[in-house]
C-alpha cells in the first residue's frame, strides 16, 4: 500500500504548550482523508506542518516519500494547498488569477493555458473564465482557489476548512466537484474540518483532541464502535428522566443542552423499553444512529467544541 502522507510521533510545542503530541498516521494514495476536531484540537498545526510552513518540534512527516523539513522543496512539488483565508485577487478575472499563479509555478504559454482550462473544468468553473472574482459567489470563489492549486498537478491536495462560510448548496456543490476531481485524477485529498457532515464524506477520519490522535477509521467504523443507538429525549425535568433511565434500565444517560441523550442498546426492542420506562414523563423521544459527535464525546469525555484554537 502506497502512502501519500505519513507522520511518525509528530509533535509541536509552542513554549510550554503542546499543540501536537505523538501523532502517527498515514494517508493512502487517492484517499479522501479528514482531519477532524473542534478548535484547539491541533488540526491547523498539523496542516501547517504538512504544508511546510511550520517545523515540528519532534517526530517526522513525509509527503510523497519526502521529509517536510529536510526536503521541503521536493514536498512542495507534490502539493496543492488551499488555505482557509481567501488568496484570490478580487479585482482580477478568474483567468488572470490563475495565470498569475501559473507564472509563480514557472508555467508559460500553451502549457499554462492547457493546465488553466483543465483545472477550471475539473472544478466546474470553466464557464466563469472571464468573470472578475468579486462577482462570484463564495462557493464559486472556493472552487477557483482549488483550481488554482491544481496547476502544478499535485499528488496531494491540502484543504484547510474548505466549506467554512459556505451555504448548504455551495457546500454540496464543492463536495461534488471534489468527488469528481478525485475520480478523474486520483489526487489524494486531505481536508481539515470541524464540520461533522463534511467528515462523513471522507474515506477515513483522524479524530484529534487537544493535540492527540484519539481515533483513525472510516466514519462508519467509528460510529459502529459505540454499539448503540442514540435517543434524544425532551421533557420538563431532564435530570429526573436521566435518573429514571439509569435506575430502571441501567443505560448511560446525559443531559446535553435541552435534551437528554440516552445510549440505547441495539436489538432487543431497546427503543420500546425506553418508551415504556419514560411513559407519561417524556414529551418526545427520537431514536437514531449515533453521529460522529457522539463518538467524539465517548472517546474524549468532552462535548464538541471544547478547547482553544491551535
N, C-alpha and C positions, 0 to 999 in steps of 0.2 A: 504494500500500500504506500503510494507516494504522498508525502505531506507538503502542502504549500506553506504552512506556517507551523512552527514548533517553538514552544517555550519550555525551559527546564529550570525549576526552582527560582523563578524570576521574582525579584524583589526591587522595590524602590522606596527609599526613605526621603522625607522632607524634614530635615532636622531630626527631632526625636520621634516624629510621627511616621508610621509605616503605612504608605498608601497602597502598596502591594507586598504580599508576603508569600513566598514559596509557591508561585503559580506555575503549574506544569500542565500543558495541554497541547494538542495537535489538531490541525485543520487539514482535512483531506483535499486533494485536488478536485476542483469542480463543486465543492460543497458550499451551501449557504449556511453560514455559521454565525450564531448570535452571541454577543457578549451582553448578558442581561444583568441589570442591577439597578437599584434606585440611586439617587445622588449620594455620593460618599462610598460607593461600592468599590471603586478603583478602576472601573472600565475605561474612563477617559485617560487615566495614567497609562494603562496598558495600550490604548490606542496610540498615544503619543510615542511610546517606546517602539511599537511596531512600525510606525511611520518615520522612524529615525530622528524624531525631534527631541527626544529625551533619552538619556543613557540610564540603564538600570543600575541600581546600587549593588545588586548581586544576581547571580544566575545568568542565563543566556536566552536570546531569542533569535530565531532564524527564519528567513523568508526565502523561498526558492533555494534552500540549502546554504544561504549566505548569512553570516552573522550581522545583526543590525548595527553593532558598534564598530567592529573591525573591518567590515565590508559594506559600509553604508552606501557607497556609490553603486555597487552591484545590486544591493537590495532595492534601491530607488529605480533601477532599470526594470524591475519586476512589478513595480507598484503603480496603482492608480489610487489617489487619495482625494476624498471629498470631506471637508471639514464641516462642522455644524454651522459656522458663520459663513454667510454668502461670500463668494470670491469672484463674482462677475462684475464687469463694469456696466452699470445700468443704462448708460448713455450710448453704448455701442450696440450694434446688432448682434444677433446670435453668431453669425458667421465671423464677424470681426473679433468677438471674444475668443472663438476657437482658433482663429488664425494667429492671434497674439500668443496664445498658449502654445500652439504648434511651433512657432518660432523659438520659444524657450526650450522646446524639446529638440531643436535642431532640424525640424521638418521644413521643407520648402517645396514650392512648385506643385507639380502634378501629384506627388506622393501626399503632400499635405491636404490637397483638395479631396483626394480619394478617401483619406482617413477621416477627414472632417465630415463628409457626407455619410460614410459608413457608420460613424459614431452617432450622428444625429438620427439616422434611420433606426439604429439599434434601440434608441430611447424614444422612438416615435415622435420626434420633434423636427424632422427634416422640412416640414411644411412651414416652419417659422424661421427659416434661414435668414430672411431679410428684416425680421422684426427687431426693434430695439428691446433690450431685455426688460426695461422698466414697464413695458406694456404687457408683459406676460404674467400669468397667474403664478402664485408661489409654487404650485406643483410643477408647472412647466419650467420655471427657473431651476428647480431642483434637478429636473431631468437634463437640462442643458449643462448644469455643473457636472453631472455624472458623465455625460457625453464628452465633455472636455477632458475628463480624467482617463478616457479610453483612448485618446490619441496615441500614446506610446504603446498601445496594445499590451496592457499589463497582464501578468499571470494572476495577480491578486488585486482585488479592488477593496479598499478600506473605506467604509462609510460611517461617519460619526453622526448618530441620531438623524438619519435621513428624513424621517417623517415629522420631525418637530415643527409645529406651526402650520401643518397642512390640514385641510379639512378632510373628512372621511372619503369623499370622492377622489380627491387628489392623492390621498394615501393609497387607495385601491389602484389608481392608475399607475402610480410609481411601482407598486408591488408587481403588477402585471408586466410592466416594462422590464423590471429586473429578472423576473422569471423567464421572459423571452430572451433576454440577453444571455443569461446563463445557459439556456438550452442551445442557443445558436453558437456561442463561442467557447463554452466550457470554462469560463473565468471563475475563479474562486472568489466568493464574496464574504467578507467579514463585516458585520454590522454591529455597532454598539446601539443599545436601545434601553429605555426604561418603560417602553410600551409593551404590555403583555401580549396583545393581539399580534403585534409585529414579530415578537419572538416565536409565536406559534407557527409562523410561516417558515421558520428555519429548519434545516435538516437536523441540526443539533444545536444545543444551547449550553453555554458555560454560564452558570449562575455564580455571581460574585457578591460577596458580603463583607464589608469592612476590610477590603483588600485581599480577601482569601477566596479561593475557588472552593465552593461547597458542593457543586454537582456539575456534571457534564454529560448530558444524554439528549436523546431526541425528546421533544416536548411530550409526546405520548408516553414515553417510558418514565419521564419524571412524574407525570400525573398518576401513572399506574403504581408508583411506589407508595402512595397513600393507602391504597387498598380499600377506600371508602368512597361513598357518595357524600356530597355536602348539602346539608339542609339549612336554609335561611328562614328563621322564624321571627315573625313580628308579633308583638304583644305589649301590654301595658307595663309589666314588671319582668324585664328580661333576666334579671338576677334570680328571681324566683323560678322562672322557667328553666334556667340552667341547672339550678339545684334539683329541680324535679326530674330532669333528664338524667342527671348523674345518679340520683337515688333510685329511680325506677328501672333505668336501662343500663347504667354504668358506662355511658358513652361520653367521649370528650365534648364539651360544650363551652363556648366562649362568646362573650358579648363583643361584637365589632360594630361600633357606631350605633345605628338604630336598629340593628338586627342581632339575633342570637344565631351563631354559627355552630352547627352540630355535625360531627363526623358520624355518618350513618353506614354501618357495615353493608356491603353489597350482598344481595341474596337474602334468603330467609325473611322476606317481607319486612325489611328494615323500615321502609317508609311508612308502612301500615302500622308498625309498632310505635313509631314516633307520634303519628297522628292520634292513636289511642291514648298514649301517655299524656298528651297535651290537650286532649279533648276539653273544650269549654274554656281553656286558659289562653290558647294562642289565637291571634287574629287570622294569620295566614302562615302556611308552611310551603316552601318551594324547595324541591329536591332536584339536584342536578349533578353532573360530573364535576370533579374538582378542577380548579384552574391553576395556572402557574403561580398565582398569588397565594393560593392555599399551600402549594408546595413550598414556596419561599418561607411562609410562616412556620411550617413544620420543620424545615431544615435549620432555620436560624432562631426561632422563638421570637422573632420581631415582625411587626407589621410592615407592609410595603411602604417605602418612603423614609424609613428611619436613617439617620446618619447625616453627614455633611459632605459637601462637594469635594471630590478628589480627582 
